[in-house]
Amino acid sequence: MQPTYRHVSQAPTLPGSTAPQEEFDVAALYAGPLTDGSAAGPAVQLDEKLRQAYFWIVNHAIISPHYDLEFAEGPSASFQLGDSKARLTLPSGQSYSSFVLVPLLTFAVRRRCLLVGGPGRGKTASAILMGVLAGYPLRDVRRAMQHGHPQLTISDLLGTPLPGDLIKAERMADIDVAWRTWLGMRVKIVDEYNRIPTRTQSALLTLMSDGYAEVFDQVYESADSAWYLTANDDAGGGTYQVIEALKDRIDVVVHALAFNSRFLGELQERVEQRLRPEEVVPPEIVFTEVEHDRMYAEILRVPLPVEVRRRLEFFSAQFELLETAGEQFEYRTKDTAKLAGVDVHLLSASETGRDRIADLGAQTLGGLSVRSLQSVLTYAKALAYFRGRPEVGLDDLAAVLPFVLHDKLGQDEQAPALDEPAQRPYRTDRVSWIRSLFERACAEYDRLDLDVNDPVGDLLAQFELGLDTVDEPEVEKRLAAIESLLGDWSRNRKLYGHVYDDALALKYLHQRYVNYRAWLRWKT
Amino acid sequence: MTPFQAALAAGRDRYNARFRLAKHRSRQLDANAFLDHLRQDVGPAVNAAAAQGGDPVAVTEALVDLAFATHGRPPAGLAQLLPALARFVAAEPRRVAVTMANALHHLESGGDAPSWIAAMTAVAPMVESTEELLDAGGVAAWRHGLAVLRASALDTARRLRPEVLTVLLGASEVDSSDPWRAPGEAGTPRLRVVRRVGQFRGFGGTFARPPLVFTSGGRWHASDGHETWRIHVDRFGTSLNRVAQVPPDASSSGLSLSRDGTVQFGQSSLEVPELAGATSWATLDNTLAATTPWTHAITFVAWTP
């Protein structure tokens, strides 16, 4: 049987993830290789269905022969090409195209994805495919897509008050609003969002972040949705500056990579034969609303091991510290400097004592927000789910970080580390820069042997056990341990980001024990 | 204009667009050959189903989908079978067409597809529902070579009406105790060679080296030292499925094999010279299986009529 355009990759798309069927039943006589598309067939696992959707898109819909999300299962061959020694790796594990996978994961977890890249790279086509995967007819998806333009008003975007009500109504509450149908859809597409006027962007922000729209005192509660925004310029250019709050609500950013000229023949055929892949999405890979909900719930249940989470904690601790920004310990952060309107780079350059080339924090203008860390956790779980892994692995986390933190981790382009010849490309290649930051953070984590020797982690774990049976001598002992640890650090250690966070954690613990000791004394 | 031609004309643009898509993915798809397939195979099936009250548009849609899915090359015999099942195609076009194509696909690799088609054609006027048709098809597939279906086909046979079973098996009831006895067959049991299974991989068979045979979990298995297979074997057919390594059972039936190739069962014996110097033998119920260093085949000897 030859593949056709409607062909969906046969399960299992990850060989080895399901046990082979040993027995043959009469019913199996009629099962496979063809399917009748009915729901009565054997139930497909949703992670398998998600993989089938991915492979259908890369095989039939979007010409993206890039495997930039690399995974290794054993040694991978690599080659250095050209004078710049550009490394080309041939991954030994199943690897993926970020331009297809990241929007698909966004669909699975209903988050907000920004697709950036030059015109005609398939950004909008990719977003439309996600709408079709959600089960909407192609015509509805196209009609529901919002096109950013300088004249786009809030009414255009959200809904129009009924003209009759506008004349007759005596109160705002009497005005009915004809809400735009796209507000109720599970997939929302805003094309060229950076061409939307600032005031309309604010209305969009409310809808994206809080899930409701407001016009003439009327409120429309929108369902949880996967959002796809496209922009031709990821720097936020275009007719209007994108407001920071709106950019901050975007969970993930993915690049439409350049077209590979070797695939022009494929493009030629599509032109000649008038092929439109979005019109022939196979029903097997369309997700019903119930499946969509179930898939999201299953993704959230994928466990994140403590060992993996600790590495993310260590990584995220690197960036906020700015010793010269404040006097009190808690205020020695880049946030303090930014709130004061002071150039973080200038303050950072005046710091002494630390190795500014080795210090990862010296390469950024800010730290990581809680929202961005939530996005990291969600996407890491989604990727592990997609890969059929029982729990989130370090490779899942490392793979999603660059896309989630793409616009969240502001680079200090004048950082001395970026003058190093090997690191110069990081000024333009944001994805590789974040990936290298994480790799170096992990290397430092290993050097410090924190998986084995983590006194702050031990103290926190001890505290987590509860204070019910802890008496005053034990509290004194623990307080002494905290003070002793900080005493050691004050003599021997420079203040790096992770030490700063650990010191604040120790202060937190100290305070909790002090309060508990006061309560014990009062009780007796 | 036939119902099929009318249905094609109604969806002309859509079908043409779909053909372009299929052509895009498979360059060997030939427009003329595909049209011939529609004209000679799909058309009669649609017209027959329409004559039985089916919606020609729905039937055409289902059968043309199948034609695209198989690139105009459906399993041999499907074109003959579908008009014979017109009543069921009319009722559930997509389901019946796809299930029959899948069944023929499985029968092509290990069964006797023409005999199965003949059995289905014979039984079609007697069955009342698609479910009963599919049950009959499962039993017929076992009868015509798919030994792997034996256990579930025997269960299914008990659901079928006696007259249907008689057409399929020549008997109105089945007996699962002896895998070598045909349903309804009488006669005095005796020792005899009932089957030889397996061949050298170099000649298109399964085993890279002469295998050893054993039972595990009450089922036949064989290993050539590299891989292990489960053997499904009975009067009607044979199939081998690769499995993970499994622990052997202890032999438990009264059959035995001596070094000179004599099979003994109670007072009866059978000389099988080719089994002299056997490298392995095992028994299961009324059957003994043995291997030798000189052939890649496993010889089955049974106490059966």
Interface residues (C-beta under 8 A of the other chain):
Chain A: M1 Q2 P3 T4 Y5 R6 H7 E22 F24 D25 V26 A27 A28 L29 Y30 A31 G32 P33 L34 T35 D36 G37 S38 H60 E269 R270 Q273 R274 L275 E279 V280
Chain B: A17 R18 R20 L21 A22 K23 H24 R25 S26 Q28 L29 A62 L66 F68 A69 T70 H71 R94 R95 A97 V98 T99 A101 N102 A103 H105 H106 L134 D135 G137 G138 V139 A141 W142 L146 V148 L149 S152 A153 D155 T156 R230 H232 S239 N241 V243
